[in-house]
Amino acid sequence: MESARYWRGKSWYELVFFLFIIYTTLHKSAFLFSEFSGARFLSAKRISNSPNIGVELMADQKTSVVIADDHRVVMKGIRHILKEYPEFILIGEALNGRDAVKMVNELSPDVVILDISMPDLNGLDATLQIKKKRPDTRIVVYTMVSNRDMVLEMFKAGISAYVLKEDPLSELVLALQAVRRNGTYFSSLLPDVLLNHLKALEEGQDVKSRFETLSLREREVFQLLAEGKRIKQIADILCISHKTVEAHKYNIFDKLNIKSTTDLILLAIRKNIIPLK
């Protein structure tokens, strides 16, 4: 009875999200078992849950990968471990989100390994732009960010996997192998994130951020302003006029109800769009 009362009145999004987490947890367990047993093909159950029903992924079929991370050490580690798995082929590397979007449009990789906190364009906005133009590209988030709001926003943006950098690299490999088979993979943090999210809903907190009301272009301008770039620099980077940048800045301040650039920077730090230096 208590359980029924708890779920009564919840939106379809919370119900679907909860069922998704249950499915992902079971999916992850089944995947780990299949990897341990050395299985090379999708099981009948996995095939039935795949968009490509009845198609087996052969062991020698290559999955192209692009990495986007502003830390060269992380990039080197990923590059090194991918060499141990011949089913993956690395075709590109980007040090920021903007270059990642351009690279994906040019190279059309199967999978993008993406950090969230990156200069010029963060991982969330890069994901939104990638999925808009290349909806079939699968996004594997590899990040240090584990707060509820960002996980939920990345989930809604259409990612296929979310792995924390504090986990061993083997977790990233498992995630890549899962999405290679059109599956999903999430770090063990996700059930806790869901519970915290549902608790916030129960307590009547507003979980919809004003930030979500910004357009993709406004989000780009937001980050560049937070990084300390001037109007002229932003205009040159985005290939738009100074007046257009000013108009975007005005709309950003109005939508977010902020009064100064300092407020904007503090909000960017809270949302992990720029790092706290």
C-alpha positions as CSV (number, residue, x, y, z in Angstrom):
1,M,0.0,0.0,0.0
2,E,2.8,2.4,0.9
3,S,4.5,1.6,-2.5
4,A,1.2,2.2,-4.4
5,R,0.7,5.6,-2.6
6,Y,4.3,6.6,-3.4
7,W,3.9,6.0,-7.2
8,R,0.4,7.5,-7.5
9,G,0.6,10.8,-9.2
10,K,4.1,10.4,-10.6
11,S,4.6,11.5,-14.2
12,W,5.2,9.0,-17.0
13,Y,8.8,10.2,-17.2
14,E,9.6,9.1,-13.6
15,L,7.9,5.7,-14.2
16,V,9.7,5.1,-17.5
17,F,13.0,6.2,-16.0
18,F,12.5,3.8,-13.0
19,L,11.7,0.9,-15.4
20,F,14.7,1.9,-17.5
21,I,17.0,1.6,-14.5
22,I,15.7,-1.8,-13.6
23,Y,16.2,-3.0,-17.2
24,T,19.7,-1.5,-17.3
25,T,20.7,-3.3,-14.1
26,L,19.5,-6.6,-15.4
27,H,21.0,-5.9,-18.8
28,K,24.4,-5.1,-17.3
29,S,24.4,-8.4,-15.3
30,A,23.5,-10.4,-18.3
31,F,26.2,-8.7,-20.3
32,L,28.9,-9.3,-17.8
33,F,27.9,-13.0,-17.7
34,S,28.1,-13.2,-21.5
35,E,31.5,-11.6,-21.6
36,F,32.8,-13.9,-18.8
37,S,31.6,-16.9,-20.8
38,G,33.4,-15.7,-23.9
39,A,30.2,-15.2,-26.0
40,R,30.9,-13.4,-29.3
41,F,27.3,-13.1,-30.5
42,L,24.2,-11.6,-29.2
43,S,22.0,-14.0,-27.3
44,A,18.4,-14.6,-28.6
45,K,17.2,-12.4,-25.7
46,R,19.6,-9.6,-26.5
47,I,18.7,-9.7,-30.2
48,S,15.0,-9.4,-29.4
49,N,15.8,-6.2,-27.4
50,S,17.9,-4.8,-30.2
51,P,16.7,-2.3,-32.8
52,N,18.4,-4.6,-35.4
53,I,16.3,-7.7,-34.7
54,G,17.8,-10.9,-36.0
55,V,21.2,-9.4,-36.9
56,E,24.3,-10.9,-35.3
57,L,27.3,-8.6,-34.8
58,M,30.4,-10.6,-36.1
59,A,33.5,-10.5,-34.0
60,D,35.6,-9.1,-36.8
61,Q,33.3,-6.2,-37.5
62,K,35.0,-2.9,-36.6
63,T,33.4,-0.2,-34.5
64,S,34.8,3.2,-35.2
65,V,35.5,5.5,-32.2
66,V,36.2,9.2,-31.6
67,I,37.5,10.4,-28.2
68,A,36.8,13.9,-26.9
69,D,38.6,14.9,-23.7
70,D,40.7,17.9,-22.8
71,H,43.1,15.8,-20.7
72,R,45.8,14.3,-22.8
73,V,46.7,11.8,-20.1
74,V,43.1,10.4,-20.2
75,M,43.2,10.3,-24.0
76,K,46.4,8.4,-23.9
77,G,45.0,5.8,-21.5
78,I,41.9,5.3,-23.6
79,R,44.0,5.0,-26.7
80,H,46.3,2.4,-25.1
81,I,43.5,0.2,-23.9
82,L,41.6,0.3,-27.2
83,K,44.6,-1.2,-28.9
84,E,44.0,-4.4,-26.9
85,Y,40.5,-4.8,-28.4
86,P,40.7,-5.3,-32.2
87,E,36.9,-4.8,-32.6
88,F,37.4,-1.1,-32.0
89,I,39.2,1.3,-34.3
90,L,40.1,4.8,-33.1
91,I,39.6,7.3,-36.0
92,G,39.8,10.7,-34.2
93,E,40.6,12.7,-31.1
94,A,39.3,16.1,-30.0
95,L,40.4,18.3,-27.1
96,N,37.1,20.2,-26.8
97,G,33.4,19.7,-27.5
98,R,33.3,22.0,-30.5
99,D,36.1,20.1,-32.3
100,A,34.3,16.8,-31.3
101,V,31.1,17.9,-33.0
102,K,33.0,18.9,-36.2
103,M,34.9,15.6,-36.2
104,V,31.7,13.5,-35.8
105,N,30.1,15.3,-38.7
106,E,33.1,14.7,-40.9
107,L,34.0,11.1,-39.8
108,S,30.6,9.7,-38.8
109,P,32.0,7.4,-36.1
110,D,29.9,4.6,-34.5
111,V,30.7,5.7,-31.0
112,V,32.0,8.9,-29.3
113,I,33.7,8.7,-25.9
114,L,32.9,12.1,-24.4
115,D,33.9,14.0,-21.3
116,I,31.5,16.6,-19.8
117,S,33.8,19.4,-18.6
118,M,35.5,20.6,-21.7
119,P,36.5,24.1,-23.0
120,D,34.6,25.9,-25.8
121,L,31.7,23.5,-25.7
122,N,30.8,21.1,-22.8
123,G,29.9,17.5,-23.2
124,L,26.2,18.0,-22.7
125,D,25.8,20.6,-25.4
126,A,28.1,18.6,-27.7
127,T,25.9,15.6,-27.2
128,L,22.8,17.6,-28.1
129,Q,24.4,18.9,-31.3
130,I,25.7,15.5,-32.2
131,K,22.4,13.7,-31.7
132,K,20.6,16.4,-33.6
133,K,22.6,15.8,-36.8
134,R,23.8,12.2,-36.2
135,P,21.0,10.5,-34.1
136,D,22.5,7.1,-34.7
137,T,25.9,8.0,-33.2
138,R,26.2,6.4,-29.8
139,I,27.6,8.5,-26.9
140,V,29.6,7.0,-24.1
141,V,30.1,9.6,-21.3
142,Y,33.4,9.2,-19.5
143,T,33.6,11.8,-16.7
144,M,34.3,12.7,-13.1
145,V,30.9,14.4,-12.9
146,S,28.4,12.4,-10.9
147,N,25.8,14.9,-9.7
148,R,22.1,14.1,-10.2
149,D,21.2,17.0,-12.5
150,M,23.9,16.3,-15.0
151,V,23.3,12.6,-15.1
152,L,19.6,13.2,-15.8
153,E,20.3,15.8,-18.4
154,M,22.8,13.5,-20.2
155,F,20.3,10.7,-20.1
156,K,17.6,13.0,-21.6
157,A,20.1,14.1,-24.3
158,G,20.2,10.5,-25.6
159,I,23.5,9.0,-24.3
160,S,24.0,5.2,-24.4
161,A,26.5,4.8,-21.5
162,Y,27.7,6.8,-18.5
163,V,31.0,5.7,-16.8
164,L,33.0,7.5,-14.0
165,K,36.7,8.1,-14.4
166,E,37.2,6.9,-10.8
167,D,36.1,3.5,-12.0
168,P,38.8,1.2,-13.6
169,L,39.2,1.5,-17.4
170,S,37.8,-2.0,-17.7
171,E,34.4,-0.4,-16.9
172,L,34.8,1.8,-20.0
173,V,35.6,-1.2,-22.1
174,L,32.4,-3.0,-20.8
175,A,30.4,0.1,-21.7
176,L,31.9,0.2,-25.2
177,Q,31.2,-3.5,-25.7
178,A,27.6,-3.0,-24.6
179,V,26.9,0.0,-26.9
180,R,28.6,-1.9,-29.7
181,R,25.8,-4.4,-29.4
182,N,23.2,-1.6,-29.4
183,G,22.9,-1.9,-25.6
184,T,23.3,0.5,-22.7
185,Y,25.7,0.7,-19.8
186,F,25.6,2.9,-16.7
187,S,27.9,3.1,-13.8
188,S,26.7,1.8,-10.4
189,L,26.0,5.4,-9.4
190,L,22.8,5.6,-11.4
191,P,20.4,3.8,-9.0
192,D,21.5,6.2,-6.2
193,V,20.9,9.1,-8.6
194,L,17.4,7.8,-9.4
195,L,16.5,7.5,-5.7
196,N,17.7,11.0,-4.9
197,H,15.7,12.3,-7.9
198,L,12.6,10.6,-6.8
199,K,13.1,11.8,-3.2
200,A,13.3,15.4,-4.6
201,L,10.1,14.9,-6.4
202,E,8.4,13.5,-3.3
203,E,9.5,16.6,-1.4
204,G,8.1,18.8,-4.1
205,Q,11.4,20.2,-5.3
206,D,11.5,21.7,-8.8
207,V,13.8,19.5,-10.7
208,K,13.4,21.3,-14.1
209,S,16.3,23.7,-14.5
210,R,15.8,27.1,-16.0
211,F,19.0,26.3,-18.0
212,E,16.9,23.8,-20.0
213,T,15.0,26.8,-21.5
214,L,18.1,28.0,-23.3
215,S,18.5,27.3,-27.0
216,L,21.6,25.4,-28.3
217,R,23.1,28.7,-29.5
218,E,22.4,30.4,-26.2
219,R,24.1,27.5,-24.3
220,E,27.2,28.0,-26.5
221,V,27.3,31.7,-25.7
222,F,26.6,30.9,-22.0
223,Q,29.7,28.7,-21.8
224,L,32.0,31.1,-23.7
225,L,30.9,34.0,-21.5
226,A,31.6,31.9,-18.4
227,E,35.0,31.1,-19.7
228,G,35.8,34.8,-19.8
229,K,35.6,35.4,-23.6
230,R,34.6,38.8,-24.8
231,I,31.8,39.6,-27.2
232,K,34.1,40.0,-30.2
233,Q,35.8,36.7,-29.4
234,I,32.5,34.9,-29.2
235,A,31.3,36.5,-32.4
236,D,34.5,35.3,-34.2
237,I,34.2,31.7,-32.7
238,L,30.6,31.3,-33.6
239,C,30.7,33.2,-36.9
240,I,27.9,35.6,-35.9
241,S,27.7,39.3,-35.5
242,H,28.5,41.3,-32.3
243,K,24.8,42.4,-32.1
244,T,23.6,38.8,-32.2
245,V,26.0,37.8,-29.4
246,E,24.6,40.8,-27.4
247,A,21.1,39.6,-28.0
248,H,21.9,36.1,-26.9
249,K,23.5,37.5,-23.8
250,Y,20.4,39.5,-23.0
251,N,18.2,36.5,-23.5
252,I,20.4,34.3,-21.3
253,F,20.4,36.8,-18.4
254,D,16.6,37.2,-18.7
255,K,15.8,33.4,-18.9
256,L,18.1,32.5,-16.0
257,N,17.1,35.5,-14.0
258,I,20.7,36.6,-13.4
259,K,22.0,40.1,-13.1
260,S,25.8,39.9,-13.7
261,T,28.5,37.9,-15.4
262,T,29.6,36.8,-11.9
263,D,26.2,35.2,-11.4
264,L,26.6,33.5,-14.8
265,I,30.1,32.1,-13.9
266,L,28.8,30.8,-10.5
267,L,25.9,29.0,-12.3
268,A,28.3,27.5,-14.8
269,I,30.5,26.2,-12.0
270,R,27.5,24.7,-10.2
271,K,26.4,22.9,-13.4
272,N,30.0,21.6,-14.1
273,I,30.1,23.5,-17.4
274,I,33.4,25.1,-16.3
275,P,35.8,23.8,-13.6
276,L,36.3,25.6,-10.3
277,K,39.9,26.9,-10.6
